[in-house]
Amino acid sequence: MRRAHIVIDAFTGVASEVIKNVVLAGIGKLTIVDARSIQPEDLSASFFFRSEDVGTPRIGDAPLQRIKQLNPHVHVDGVSHEGVLSEEAFERLKPDVVLVTQGNRDELIRWNDACRKHSAMFFAAATHGLSGFIFCDLLALEYVEERPVAGAKEKVPVRYRQDFVPLRSSLESRWSFHPSPGLLATWALWSTMDQECANELKDEAAFQGELEKHAQLIMDEHGVKTASVFRRMDAQAYFASFARATFPIVKGQCDAAFAPTSAILGGIVAQSVLNALGRREEPIVNWCILDASRGTADIHSIGPPSAVAL
């Protein structure tokens, strides 16, 4: 872990929480990739930005210096870049882990494919109001987990191997489970944006209608009934809340994140990254859907085989 290089794309609220935890844990190197400047709404969930930083680069000297102050032994750097890193950049940086905290489905797929090509573990995470998602592709991960011994108080270390699948394969995999509302809403959001209809959406109600339409198409494709997803919940009310949280972002009106959701999701991501680097504890396989309003963080395995004891 202390030799690991983590690359984080987009200095968002989720990224800030991850950065704090992995730097304090003592990783070897951190590189933040972001070409944008700090906006007033960025102050809502990023404690590395100050009001006097507004208008300056996100990877400017002041934010990076605040990160370095957490742990002077960690090498911290910034790269001004938009989109997936080039082949040459991957070769130069040689990341062990890449975390992407913004982007649509196609962009995340391209990031994941590039990580696979360069044998880097891949995480994608983002928040939507009170909800958020994590996707993990940790390649072929061998890890150790403490397991109890039958009839005894002590535990013994057991080695496992968990094979992962890339995002494109996971999105094409069959469902053998009842998805959480957040998973369905996230995939519906990606499908909506893939239709390039963002500029045509006149208001929040129209956006909600598009989300519900694509969610129904996804359920039909996977043979899932609405009642099995929204048990004891009103589906229309859920999509209304989800649309309210994401519409300003989709329309480019506001990029503000809700700080408590970013803190919770970022904490989960950071612990997952550190566990993967340390080859300790069972990893997330391979989706985690956070719903802070219900206090849940559902795990969905979509595509990967079961772990094998070694």
Secondary structure, DSSP 4 states (H G I P E B T S, - for coil): -TT-EEEEES--HHHHHHHHHHHHHT-SEEEEE--PBP-GGGGGT-TT--GGGTTSBTTSHHHHHHHHHH-TTSEEEEE---SSPPHHHHHHH--SEEEE-S--HHHHHHHHHHHHHTT-EEEEEEEETTEEEEEEE-SEEEEEEEEEPTTSS-EEEEEEEEE---HHHHHHSPP-S---HHHHHHHHHHHHHHTT-GGG--SHHHHHHHHHHHHHHHHHHHT--HHHHSTTS-HHHHHHHHHHHHHHHHTTS-----HHHHHHHHHHHHHHHHHHHHTBSPPP-SEEEEETTTTEEEEE--SPPPPEE-
